Amino acid sequence: MLTHGSITRVTTAWITAFVDVPASRQAAAAAFWCGVTGSTLSSTRGADGEFATFLPPDGDPYLRFQRIGAGPAGVHLDLHEGDRDLEVLRSPGGLPYCLNEGESGVRPLPRIWAGGQASLVDQVCLDVPPSAYDAECAFWADATGWELHEGSRPEFRFLARPDEVPLRILLQRLDEENGPVRAHLDLATTDRAAETDRHRGLGARVEATRQHWTVLRDPSGATYCITDRDPYTGVL
């Protein structure tokens, strides 16, 4: 992996989040995230058929799937910035990401489910050890060209995305040093209890319930959250 150098930055036009899953849990994880998002899975591609795209019922795709050979399940980002060659990089705190070609698209709408709630995968949360937090915040603001803002709690900051971009970036300062920076997906919903019940029916396991979010694990073992944020605006 390369480290991010002194590259002339342009504003990120689109973001894709990859769900990275070990081969042994590929089928279960793909079926789960299709159910969560109401998407269908594209044909596989790549040298070994390791990549696929979650195709939403409206708008343009922004969630993808990658089978990995080893290590725990997780999430990484592709930042799309016009006409450029693919670069595989790491943030200062060690999070893998890619710079890739691509223009802006149409952000999919929230889905409305049988329980009456609306929901949308609309955020990637970067979990950052305290010693790396300020550097990661500055890095991602520079990498995207987006303005950095204070969040609703002292341990949160977020990047103000352009309206058409499908994913927000939230940076969460962890309580203690605990390995490199890592990432997880967040959903926004109009009814967290109903949405949590729906996810449990799809195979998720609840790990913890907080004031404004619930922490779950998907069938691959990856952590993600359902939040009280409005799925249409992205804010509480």
N, C-alpha and C positions, 0 to 999 in steps of 0.2 A: 504494500500500500504506500502511496505517496502522501506526504503531508501538504497541507494547503500553503502555497507560497504567495508571493506578491503578484497576484493576478489582477488585471483590470476587471473590475466588477461591473455587472449589469444587473438590473432588477430581475429577480426570478419571476418568470411568466406562468409557471405551473409547477405543482409538486406531485410526485407519485410516492406513495408509501408501499414498501414491499413487506409482506408477511413472510419471514424466513423460518422455514419449518424443516426439521429432520425428516429424512425419507420414510422412517418407520411410522410417522404420524401424518404423512402428506394427505391421504385421502380424507381422514377425519377432519383435519383442519380446513381443507378446501370446502368440504360440505358445510362445516360450521359457519365460515365467513360468507358463503353464499346465502345461507339462511339468515344470518344477522343483517346483511345488507340488501337482501332481495335481488341479488345479482345472479347471473349465470357465469360459468367459467368458460373462458375461451379454449381453443385448442392449445396444447403445449407447444413450446418452441425452445430454442437453444440446442447446443450440441448434444445434450443428453435429455432433452425434454424437461428441463428443470424450471422453466418459466411459464406462467400463465397469467391472464388478466381477468379480473372480476369486471364483468360487463353490466353496468347499471341499466335499469329500465328507461332512464332518461339522462340527458347530459353526457359528458365525456368521461371515460374511465380514468380513475386516479388511484385505485388500489390494485396491487399485483401480488403474485405468489412466487416464491422462490424456494425450491427444494435445496437444502444445504446438506453437506456430507457429514458434518460433525458439529458438536456444540449445541447449546440450548436454543430453543425457539426465540425469535425476537423480531425487531422491526428496523429497517433502514430506509433512508430517503434518497430519491433522485430529485435534484433541482434542475428544471428545464429552462434553458436560456437561449432560445433562437437556434441558429445554425452553428453547431459546434461538435467536435468529436467527444466521445465518451471518455471521462476521466474518473478513475476510482481513487478515492481519497479518504482521509480521516480528519475529524475535527481535532483541536488541540487536546481534548480530553479522551480521545480514542474512539469516537463513534464513527463507524464506516458510513460513507455516503457517496453519491455519484453526482457529477455534473454531466448533463446529457442535453441533446438537442430537443427542441419542442417549443411550440408557441402556446399562448393562452387558449383555453377552451370554454366550454359551458359547464358550470358547476351543477352537479345533480341536485335535485330537490330532496328534502326529507321524505321518507316513506311513512305512510299511515297504516298501522297494523290493526288486526281484528279487535284488539283491546281498546282501540280509539286513540292510542298514543302515537305521536310522530317521533321518529328518530333518524339520526344520520351520523355516520363516522365522519367527523369534521376536524379532528385535531390529532397531532402527534405531540406527545409530552416527552421531553428530554429530561431524564433523571440524572442529576449532576451532583457529584460530591462537592462539599463546601469549598475546598481549595481550588476547584476548577470553575466555580460558578461564574465569577465576573468575566473570566477569559472566554468561556463558552457563550455567554450572552453577547459580548462584543463580537465574537467570531461569527455567530449566526446572523446578527444584524448586518454585518459586512457581507457575508456570503449571499444573503437574499436581497440586500438593498432595502429591507423593510425597517420601519421605525420600531424601536424597542420601548415598551411601556411597563410600568409597574402593574402587578396583578391585584387580585382581590384579597390576597393574603401576603404577608411579608416574604414567604418562601417562593412566590411565583412572580415571573415576568413573562410577557408575551410579545410576539412580533405582530404588528398590524398588517395583515395580509391585504392585497388588493381584493376587491369585491368578487372578482371572477375566479379567484384561486380556491380550490376545494378544501384545503387543509390549513388550519391555523398551526403555529408552532408555539407551544408553551414550554418554558424552562422552569423546572422545579428543583430547588435546592434541597438536597437530602439532609437528614439530621447528622449523618456521620460519613466518614470516608468508607467507601465500599466498592472498590474496583473502578473500572472505567465508566465513562458516560454510556448510558444505554437509553432505549426509547420504547414507548408503548403507545398504542392507539387509545383514543378517547371518543366516546359517543356523546352527543347531546340529545336530550329527549324531553318531551312535555310531561311524562309520567314515569319517574324512575322506578317505582315499585312494579308497575305493569311491564316495563321493558326488562327489568331484571328477571321477572318470572318467565318472560318469553325466552331469554337467553338460557336460563336454567333448563327449559324444555328442549333447547337445542344441544345441550351437553356441557354448558359452562358450570363452573363451581364458584360460589361466592367465597371470597377471602376475607373481606372486611367491609363495613358500612360506616361512612363518614357523614358529616353534616350535609355536604353538597355532592357527594359522589360515592359510588360503590365500586370496590375493587373485585375483579373476577379473574379466573383463569380459563382459557379456552382448552379444547381437547389436546392441543399440542403442548400445553404447559405454560404458554405465554400469558403474561399479565396484561390486562387492559381495564379500562374504567368506563362506567356509565355515569354521566354527570347530569346535574339539574340545569345546565345551560340550555338556552333556547336553540333548537336545531335550525331555525331560520336566520337568527342573528349571530349565534355563537357566544352570546354573553348571558350572564345570570339574569 
